[in-house]
């Protein structure tokens, strides 16, 4: 037995040494970051595999392929699925083990620290809705020609290896075409990654419409009262111009990876970030900033995880009839607003339509039209104005003039976007009265501008009428 143990230990040590030697070239990280890399791999593996399986209904094989698209090292993960406890455990060559657990209505959360707050949350039932989309799920307005075009586009995407999983077009408030890859349906919740940032901003907008955004110029968090961060405003946060020193690079040991895959509280990582720039002056894309917004939203509603969950379900999901959406919290019970929302293509389109219709939904004003306008108006930073309230803008100029340098030159100047990793897109185009959704898992580039332009109505796509510019 002792000899066998020595052999096993030697074998594990050899594997670890081989992994360390391969790390810089094959696996993409330095030997000095091996420990962090193992933690990230197992954290990411457990979290995404758990959500992929229990939320999206994916097979273990598909989950592993999705994970491997981020790093070849993820192919070495051992993923164990426990159907009884709704838990996935990930280990990597005996050097680390992490697990994540699924809870109905909450999705999957990593087992890091005390997660008892999650077990105490009660999920309210959402009423079933009937009728045509967007009120219900009827789809009797499908345009046959556009549907054929969309089906062909999705097929071409996937022959090219782009892994498009859902395409959907809303024109003049109607669902006119939708296409899904094999194994995906109109009810399948799909990960939006950073499109969750736009939803988090919309939750702030809903608070404002309800009169629950404080008007006093007080620090956003008590921890910031005694230093330069006391001057950071809510608008600075929405514009990603808080000035906080947050490392958004996705590498072992960075702020972003620790926040998403190794922390009990995602927002606590950015809460401790120091001031690097004057608030409002410098745009710096930061998932940490969005998770601070999620924390702030919960604070305004009472401060408990139940308060945050109830607000989201009662003020967003319920009125919009979003039956196939899951917004996942971190182990402390606060939404991971930067990244972890799973929603069907139809539900993503509902969010886009709410913005397109200037915050009005089925006769109710959920968002102030003035807030919606601000949400897709360029910011005042000195380096990247083409970003609104957690929405990417096609143009960074307020005049919305033709001839601007556009993010997507093929698309309308006034278009703005929810964008997420792996080329998730919700486009809102006021001048063409269109919403488009693309969900998938593209490790490389995706021709968003070219493909979406083919699906737009036959209008001048780079000109904006006075009417649309005022919307």
C-alpha positions in Angstrom: 0.0 0.0 0.0 2.8 2.4 0.9 4.4 1.7 -2.5 1.1 2.3 -4.3 0.7 5.7 -2.5 4.2 6.7 -3.5 3.4 5.9 -7.1 0.2 7.9 -7.0 1.9 10.9 -5.3 4.7 10.8 -7.9 2.1 10.5 -10.7 0.2 13.5 -9.4 3.4 15.5 -9.0 4.4 14.6 -12.5 1.1 15.8 -13.9 1.4 19.0 -11.9 4.9 19.6 -13.2 3.8 18.9 -16.8 0.9 21.3 -16.4 3.3 23.9 -15.0 5.7 23.5 -17.9 3.0 23.6 -20.5 1.3 26.6 -18.9 3.0 29.5 -20.6 2.7 28.2 -24.2 -0.2 25.7 -24.4 -2.5 26.7 -21.6 -1.9 30.5 -21.6 -0.8 31.3 -18.1 2.5 31.7 -16.2 3.9 29.0 -13.9 3.7 31.5 -11.1 0.0 31.7 -11.5 -0.6 27.9 -11.4 -2.5 28.0 -8.1 -4.8 30.8 -9.3 -5.3 29.1 -12.6 -6.4 25.9 -10.9 -8.8 27.8 -8.8 -10.2 29.6 -11.8 -10.5 26.5 -13.8 -12.4 24.6 -11.2 -14.5 27.6 -10.2 -15.4 28.3 -13.8 -16.0 24.7 -14.5 -18.3 24.0 -11.6 -20.3 27.3 -12.1 -20.8 27.1 -15.9 -21.4 23.4 -16.0 -23.9 23.6 -13.2 -25.8 26.4 -14.9 -25.4 24.9 -18.4 -26.9 21.6 -17.1 -29.6 22.6 -14.7 -30.6 26.0 -16.2 -30.1 25.6 -19.9 -30.5 21.8 -20.0 -27.2 21.2 -21.8 -25.4 17.8 -21.8 -22.1 17.3 -20.0 -20.4 17.0 -23.4 -21.6 20.4 -24.6 -20.7 22.0 -21.3 -17.1 20.7 -21.6 -16.8 22.0 -25.1 -18.1 25.4 -24.0 -15.5 25.5 -21.2 -12.7 24.3 -23.5 -13.3 27.3 -25.8 -11.8 29.5 -23.0 -8.7 27.4 -22.3 -7.4 24.0 -23.4 -6.7 23.4 -19.7 -10.4 23.1 -19.1 -10.4 19.8 -21.1 -8.5 18.3 -18.1 -11.4 19.1 -15.8 -13.2 16.2 -14.1 -16.9 17.4 -13.9 -19.2 15.3 -11.6 -22.9 15.9 -11.9 -25.1 14.9 -8.9 -28.7 14.9 -10.0 -30.1 14.3 -6.5 -28.4 17.3 -4.8 -28.4 19.4 -8.0 -24.7 20.0 -7.7 -21.7 19.9 -10.0 -18.2 19.4 -8.7 -15.1 20.2 -10.7 -11.6 19.0 -10.0 -8.3 19.4 -11.9 -5.7 16.7 -11.7 -6.1 16.4 -8.0 -4.9 20.0 -7.4 -8.2 21.6 -6.7 -11.9 21.0 -6.2 -14.8 23.4 -6.4 -18.6 22.8 -6.5 -21.7 24.7 -7.4 -25.3 24.0 -6.5 -28.5 24.7 -8.3 -31.5 26.2 -6.5 -34.9 26.6 -8.4 -35.5 30.2 -9.3 -31.9 31.2 -8.4 -29.8 29.1 -10.8 -26.4 27.9 -9.7 -24.0 29.4 -7.2 -20.5 28.4 -6.2 -20.2 26.7 -2.7 -17.9 29.4 -1.3 -18.3 30.3 2.4 -21.6 30.6 4.1 -24.4 30.2 1.5 -27.2 29.7 4.1 -28.8 33.1 3.0 -29.6 31.4 -0.4 -31.5 28.6 1.3 -33.7 31.1 3.1 -34.9 32.9 -0.1 -38.5 32.2 -1.1 -39.3 32.4 -4.8 -42.7 33.9 -5.8 -44.5 32.3 -8.6 -44.9 34.3 -11.8 -48.4 34.2 -13.5 -48.8 32.5 -16.8 -49.5 34.9 -19.6 -51.5 34.3 -22.8 -51.8 35.9 -26.2 -49.3 37.2 -28.7 -45.7 38.0 -27.9 -44.7 40.1 -26.1 -47.6 39.8 -23.7 -47.7 36.0 -24.1 -45.8 33.5 -26.2 -48.0 33.4 -29.3 -46.1 33.9 -32.6 -48.7 34.3 -35.4 -46.9 37.3 -37.1 -44.0 35.3 -38.5 -42.8 36.7 -41.8 -42.1 33.6 -43.9 -39.5 35.3 -46.1 -37.6 36.7 -43.2 -37.9 33.4 -41.4 -36.3 31.6 -44.2 -33.5 34.1 -44.3 -33.0 33.8 -40.6 -32.9 30.0 -40.8 -30.3 30.2 -43.6 -28.2 32.7 -41.6 -28.2 30.5 -38.5 -27.2 27.4 -40.6 -24.4 29.3 -42.3 -23.1 30.6 -39.0 -22.9 27.1 -37.6 -21.3 25.5 -40.7 -18.7 28.2 -40.2 -18.2 27.1 -36.5 -19.7 30.2 -35.0 -22.1 28.3 -32.7 -25.0 30.6 -33.1 -27.8 29.2 -30.8 -30.6 31.7 -31.3 -31.5 34.5 -33.7 -34.6 36.6 -33.3 -36.1 39.7 -35.0 -38.8 42.0 -33.6 -40.2 44.5 -36.0 -42.7 47.2 -35.1 -43.3 45.5 -31.8 -44.1 42.1 -33.3 -42.0 38.9 -33.2 -41.5 38.3 -37.0 -38.8 35.6 -37.1 -36.9 33.4 -34.7 -34.5 30.5 -35.4 -32.8 28.1 -33.0 -29.9 25.6 -33.2 -30.4 21.9 -32.5 -31.3 21.4 -28.8 -32.3 25.0 -28.2 -35.9 26.2 -28.1 -37.8 29.4 -27.6 -38.0 28.5 -23.9 -34.2 27.7 -23.4 -32.5 30.2 -21.0 -29.1 31.1 -22.5 -26.3 32.9 -20.8 -26.0 36.6 -21.8 -22.7 37.3 -20.0 -22.2 41.1 -20.0 -25.7 41.7 -21.4 -26.6 41.4 -17.7 -25.0 44.8 -17.2 -27.7 46.4 -19.3 -30.4 44.7 -17.3 -28.8 45.8 -14.0 -28.9 49.4 -15.3 -32.6 48.9 -16.2 -33.2 47.9 -12.6 -31.7 51.2 -11.5 -34.0 52.9 -14.0 -37.0 51.1 -12.5 -35.9 52.3 -9.0 -35.8 55.8 -10.3 -39.3 55.5 -11.8 -40.6 54.3 -8.5 -39.0 57.3 -6.7 -36.5 55.1 -4.8 -33.3 56.7 -5.9 -31.9 59.0 -3.2 -31.4 62.6 -4.4 -28.9 63.5 -1.6 -25.3 63.6 -2.7 -24.2 61.1 -0.2 -21.5 58.4 -0.8 -22.9 55.4 -2.5 -21.4 53.1 0.1 -20.4 53.7 3.8 -16.9 52.2 3.0 -16.2 55.2 0.8 -17.1 58.0 3.1 -13.6 58.9 4.2 -11.8 59.1 0.8 -12.0 60.3 -2.8 -14.6 57.6 -3.6 -17.1 59.6 -1.6 -17.5 61.8 -4.8 -18.5 58.9 -7.1 -22.0 59.3 -8.3 -24.6 56.8 -9.5 -24.3 58.2 -13.0 -20.5 57.7 -12.9 -21.1 54.1 -12.1 -23.7 53.6 -14.8 -21.2 55.2 -17.3 -18.3 53.0 -16.2 -16.4 56.2 -15.3 -16.2 55.7 -11.6 -12.4 56.1 -11.6 -12.0 52.9 -9.6 -8.8 50.9 -10.1 -10.4 47.5 -11.1 -8.5 44.9 -13.2 -10.9 43.7 -15.8 -8.4 41.4 -17.5 -9.4 37.7 -17.5 -6.2 36.1 -16.3 -5.4 34.0 -13.3 -5.4 36.2 -10.1 -7.0 39.3 -11.7 -9.9 41.2 -10.0 -12.4 40.0 -12.6 -11.6 36.3 -12.3 -11.4 36.3 -8.5 -14.8 38.1 -8.4 -16.6 35.7 -10.7 -15.0 32.3 -9.7 -13.4 32.5 -6.3 -15.3 35.0 -4.1 -18.1 34.7 -1.6 -19.2 38.3 -2.5 -18.6 39.4 -6.1 -19.3 43.1 -5.2 -16.8 43.1 -2.3 -13.9 42.8 -4.7 -14.7 46.1 -6.4 -15.9 47.7 -3.2 -12.3 47.6 -2.0 -10.9 49.1 -5.2 -9.1 52.4 -4.8 -9.7 55.6 -6.8 -7.4 55.9 -9.8 -9.1 58.7 -11.8 -11.4 61.6 -11.0 -15.0 60.4 -11.2 -16.6 61.0 -14.6 -13.4 61.7 -16.5 -12.2 58.3 -17.6 -14.2 55.4 -19.0 -12.9 52.0 -17.9 -14.9 49.0 -18.6 -15.5 47.2 -15.3 -17.6 44.2 -14.3 -16.8 45.1 -10.8 -18.7 48.4 -11.2 -21.8 46.6 -12.3 -21.7 44.3 -9.3 -21.5 47.3 -7.1 -24.6 48.6 -8.8 -26.3 45.3 -8.0 -25.2 45.6 -4.4 -26.5 49.2 -4.3 -29.9 48.2 -5.7 -30.3 45.6 -3.0 -29.3 48.2 -0.4 -32.1 50.5 -1.6 -34.7 47.8 -1.3 -33.8 46.8 2.3 -30.4 45.1 2.1 -31.3 41.4 2.2 -31.0 38.9 -0.6 -34.8 38.4 -0.4 -35.3 42.1 -1.0 -33.2 42.0 -4.2 -34.8 38.9 -5.5 -38.3 40.2 -4.8 -37.6 43.5 -6.6 -36.3 41.8 -9.7 -39.2 39.3 -9.9 -41.9 41.8 -9.1 -40.7 44.8 -11.0 -39.0 43.3 -14.0 -39.9 39.6 -14.6 -43.6 39.9 -13.6 -44.7 42.9 -15.7 -42.7 41.9 -18.7 -44.0 38.3 -18.6 -40.4 36.9 -18.6 -41.1 33.2 -17.7 -37.8 31.8 -18.8 -35.2 34.0 -17.1 -32.9 33.3 -14.2 -30.6 36.0 -12.6 -28.1 34.2 -10.5 -26.7 35.6 -7.2 -23.3 35.2 -5.7 -22.8 33.0 -2.6 -23.7 36.0 -0.3 -27.0 36.4 -2.1 -26.4 39.5 -4.2 -27.0 39.3 -8.0 -23.9 39.0 -10.1 -25.1 41.8 -12.3 -22.1 41.8 -14.5 -22.4 38.3 -15.9 -24.9 35.7 -14.7 -28.3 36.1 -16.3 -29.8 33.3 -18.3 -32.8 34.2 -20.5 -34.6 32.9 -23.5 -34.1 34.8 -26.8 -37.8 36.0 -26.4 -37.1 37.3 -22.9 -33.9 39.1 -24.0 -36.0 40.6 -26.8 -38.6 41.8 -24.2 -35.9 43.8 -22.5 -34.9 45.3 -25.8 -38.5 46.2 -26.7 -39.0 47.9 -23.3 -36.1 50.2 -24.2 -37.2 50.7 -27.8 -40.7 51.7 -26.5 -39.1 54.3 -24.2 -39.9 52.4 -21.0 -43.6 51.7 -21.7 -44.9 48.2 -21.5 -48.5 47.2 -22.1 -49.8 50.6 -21.1 -47.6 50.9 -18.0 -44.6 53.3 -17.8 -41.9 51.0 -16.2 -39.0 53.3 -17.0 -39.1 57.1 -17.3 -38.7 58.0 -21.0 -36.1 60.6 -20.0 -34.1 57.9 -18.2 -34.2 55.7 -21.4 -32.9 58.7 -23.4 -30.1 59.2 -21.0 -29.3 55.5 -21.1 -28.4 55.7 -24.7 -26.8 59.1 -24.7 -22.9 59.3 -25.0 -21.1 59.8 -21.7 -18.8 62.7 -20.9 -15.5 60.8 -20.4 -12.4 62.0 -22.2 -11.6 58.7 -23.8 -14.7 56.6 -24.8 -18.0 58.5 -25.1 -19.8 55.7 -27.0 -21.2 54.1 -23.9 -24.4 54.9 -22.1 -25.9 53.5 -19.0 -24.3 50.0 -19.4 -25.3 50.0 -23.1 -22.8 50.2 -26.0 -23.7 52.9 -28.5 -23.1 52.8 -32.2 -22.0 56.4 -32.2 -20.2 58.5 -29.6 -21.6 61.8 -30.7 -24.7 63.4 -29.3 -25.8 64.8 -32.7 -26.2 61.3 -34.2 -25.0 62.5 -37.5 -24.4 60.3 -40.6 -20.7 59.9 -41.2 -19.7 59.2 -37.6 -17.1 56.5 -36.9 -19.5 53.8 -35.9 -19.0 50.6 -33.8 -21.0 48.7 -36.5 -20.8 50.8 -39.7 -23.5 48.7 -41.4 -26.1 49.5 -38.8 -28.1 52.6 -38.0 -26.3 55.4 -36.3 -28.8 55.5 -33.4 -28.6 51.8 -32.7 -27.4 50.8 -29.3 -26.6 47.4 -27.8 -26.5 44.9 -25.0 -23.3 43.1 -25.6 -21.8 40.0 -23.9 -18.9 37.6 -24.2 -19.1 35.0 -26.9 -20.8 37.6 -29.1 -24.2 37.8 -27.3 -26.1 40.8 -28.8 -29.4 42.6 -28.3 -29.6 45.5 -30.8 -32.1 48.3 -30.2 -32.6 50.4 -33.3 -35.1 53.3 -32.9 -34.8 54.6 -36.5 -35.9 51.2 -37.9 -38.2 50.3 -34.9 -36.3 47.0 -34.6 -34.9 44.7 -31.9 -32.6 41.9 -32.8 -31.2 39.1 -30.6 -28.2 36.9 -31.3 -27.1 34.3 -28.7 -24.3 31.8 -29.1 -20.8 30.8 -28.2 -18.4 32.2 -30.7 -14.8 32.0 -29.4 -13.6 34.3 -32.2 -15.2 37.1 -34.2 -18.8 37.3 -35.3 -20.1 39.5 -38.2 -22.8 41.3 -36.1 -23.0 44.4 -38.3 -23.1 42.5 -41.6 -25.6 39.9 -40.5 -27.9 42.2 -38.7 -27.9 44.6 -41.6 -29.2 41.9 -43.9 -32.3 41.5 -41.6 -33.2 45.2 -41.2 -36.2 46.6 -43.1 -35.4 48.3 -46.4 -34.7 51.8 -45.1 -31.7 54.1 -45.2 -29.7 52.5 -42.3 -27.3 55.3 -41.6 -29.7 58.2 -41.7 -31.8 59.2 -38.8 -35.0 61.1 -39.1 -35.8 64.0 -36.8 -38.5 61.8 -35.2 -36.2 58.9 -34.4 -33.4 61.2 -33.1 -35.8 62.6 -30.6 -36.8 59.2 -29.2 
